[in-house]
């Protein structure tokens, strides 16, 4: 298994797309979740990861389960690089 084949999931891009679909802005979202707008902007545009608590807040606010993207992403890599074993 070569780890350099595994790419990073850009959750910020997915969230920005969902915001656009809903006609909402990062400024609006930051107010809804009680987060500084510039910090949220940075998280959604520049960081490779989003804290799970923040992702939970965003999921609830936008009424969309962003965690399913992580689950599908991880499952795809498990299937590609090894056997998935149920607990």
C-alpha atoms as one frame of an Amber mdcrd trajectory, in Angstrom:
protein
   0.000   0.000   0.000   1.425   3.348  -1.041   0.280   6.202   1.168   1.107
   8.832  -1.447  -1.816   7.575  -3.512  -4.247   8.644  -0.799  -5.502  12.151
  -1.428  -6.988  14.571   1.069 -10.722  15.176   1.189 -11.399  18.913   0.761
 -14.294  19.291   3.195 -14.062  23.081   2.977 -14.876  22.934  -0.729 -17.832
  20.624  -0.104 -19.193  22.970   2.589 -18.710  26.023   0.356 -20.622  24.260
  -2.430 -23.484  23.421  -0.040 -23.544  27.033   1.188 -23.785  28.220  -2.408
 -26.615  25.762  -3.162 -28.525  27.100  -0.160 -27.838  30.739  -1.049 -25.951
  31.259   2.208 -22.607  32.907   2.915 -19.699  32.124   5.192 -20.579  35.304
   7.136 -24.121  33.982   7.704 -22.834  30.544   8.723 -20.314  32.041  11.134
 -23.114  33.918  12.920 -25.264  30.789  13.092 -22.550  28.682  14.710 -21.025
  31.451  16.841 -17.663  31.494  15.090 -15.503  34.405  13.980 -16.057  34.943
  10.246 -12.375  35.217   9.382 -11.567  32.031  11.317 -14.331  30.134   9.530
 -13.215  31.549   6.173  -9.696  30.291   6.856 -10.990  26.864   7.883 -13.086
  26.523   4.733 -10.464  27.847   2.296  -6.992  27.120   3.618  -6.993  24.300
   6.150  -6.803  20.656   5.182  -9.069  19.642   8.058 -12.095  20.805  10.025
 -12.576  20.010  13.694 -15.312  17.401  14.203 -17.239  19.607  16.630 -17.239
  22.423  14.063 -18.303  19.995  11.328 -21.144  18.842  13.570 -22.294  22.457
  14.064 -22.122  23.104  10.320 -23.991  19.869   9.524 -26.826  20.735  11.911
 -27.041  24.350  10.724 -27.086  23.430   7.026 -29.233  20.341   7.663 -26.786
  18.182   5.755 -24.649  15.298   7.041 -21.110  16.195   5.995 -19.812  13.227
   7.982 -21.126  10.892   5.280 -18.462  12.315   2.942 -15.771  11.324   5.433
 -17.306   7.880   5.881 -17.554   7.273   2.135 -14.034   8.610   1.618 -12.526
   6.362   4.298 -14.495   3.330   3.134 -13.303   3.851  -0.444  -9.681   3.923
   0.713 -10.131   0.879   2.924 -11.645  -1.009   0.001  -8.902   0.161  -2.356
  -5.949  -0.528  -0.074  -7.108  -3.408   2.085  -9.987  -5.386   3.396 -12.632
  -3.685   5.480 -13.361  -5.720   8.576 -16.536  -5.168  10.540 -16.053  -5.018
  14.333
